[in-house]
Amino acid sequence: MNILVIGLGYVGLTTGLSFAEQDMQVTGLDTNQERIQSLLASKPPFYEPGLAELLDKHLQSKQIAFVSDMKQAVEHSDTIFLCVGTPPQPDGSADLQYIQAAASSIGSYMNGYKLIVIKSTVPIYTNQKVRQWVHEAQATSVDFDVVSNPEFLREGSALHDTMYPDRIIIGSESTRAAEAMKSIYNKLACPIIVTSPNTAEMIKYASNAFLATKISYMNELARLCEKMDINISDVAVGMGQDHRIGGYFLQAGIGYGGSCFPKDIQALLYTAEQEKAELSILAQVSLVNRTQYAYFLNIWEQKLGGYANKTIAILGLSFKPNTDDLREAPSIPIIRYLLAKQSVIRVHDPIANLPSIIDSDRIQQMNSIEDTVAHADAVILCTEWEQYKQADWAHIRSLMEQRYLFDGRNALHPEQMAELGFQYYGIANASQLEPE
Ligand code: NAD
């Protein structure tokens, strides 16, 4: 079986390498030439644990190749995975231009039956559109199938999630295509659910929306807990022991980010609007998330006595640990908020770099935690990187001008931080610790 993966981002590269690891012959294609050159030189274009090693391994084993010639790539493949981006448009809908471009290229270069697999997250009915786009681009009619096979990996553990998924969803109208998909995944020990393409597309959105709902529920509850002196982290532990609830995605914080939850929720809300069906819970989920960081920044501002001309150390830029992805990361609106308040900001992240769109002489990225916190009035922890959890906080305390520590991820131990002399405030987890 010759697999072609179109789009070599977080999903495509991980998918391609995991197939290579399962002894399949894989070709990866991307329109970004720089990306192809970087991959050929065995340099992953982004950070994901274990990816660099696997890339090196399979470039050497020749189990994976990277190309930019679409015609040759399509001709030499029998199964084609679409893993291109589906970014949000200003109205919230998913931008399908990359999917359409790839589908049209496949259609125009098809030299025999192809199994086309949509792995990108796409709105309901996109499977039909892809069929249409492929068909329209064909010079002569060639048989093909389009299967919806949404991806559920999490950045930061993408390889693990791809090799050990909870389930595989196959949305297919054709038994032949569904059977071919089952054989591709036959080495994975997880349930395979075959359904209609529309249902498969909905399962992806419904899953992400539900996880985001858990987070926003806890984040909104944290606002009440903050007022009532109740520790939301303890509430989460007590709730999570109930198997009907489950312990995951109950951690309150400054809000979710990343390339998936915010975009997919907007896209599902857009779909609901088009269908004249109200998803009122989801609209609130989005609203709580958009306002969460400001809600707690406001509380912390009062503790600090204003952000103007204060030196604030931001620890963590990426939307979560173990990735360099800054898409929709809460750190970015937080930085903008503080710049608007005339703070002086120093930031640190183990891997991610401050994006060039944040252009101010009041902000600087530092290489070490020590340089970031030196003479700071306050630290704001935006990402719960392990380095920050394990940091020498007594030393950090000794380097700071004032002792305010705002833990946006409830990642540190409030009692320990208070013992070290910090004025520690998290997300509804430390109100009892407020010093006299
Ligand atoms: P990404 O932005 O990291 O990568 C997309 C890649 O596609 C880029 O390298 C781009 O150059 C390439 N591309 C665009 N048009 C192309 C074309 N016509 N031909 C070839 N290459 C093309 O995106 P991603 O994060 O990997 O996400 C891809 C899709 O998977 C999205 O729909 C996303 O919602 C979904 N998804 C993402 C995640 C995640 O955690 N990142 C998880 C599950 C699903």
Residues whose N, C-alpha, C, O or C-beta is under 5 A from the ligand:
A	BS01	NAD	I6 G7 L8 G9 Y10 V11 G12 L29 D30 T31 N32 C83 V84 G85 T86 Y98 A101 A102 K119 S120 T121 E151 F152 L153 R154 E155 S259
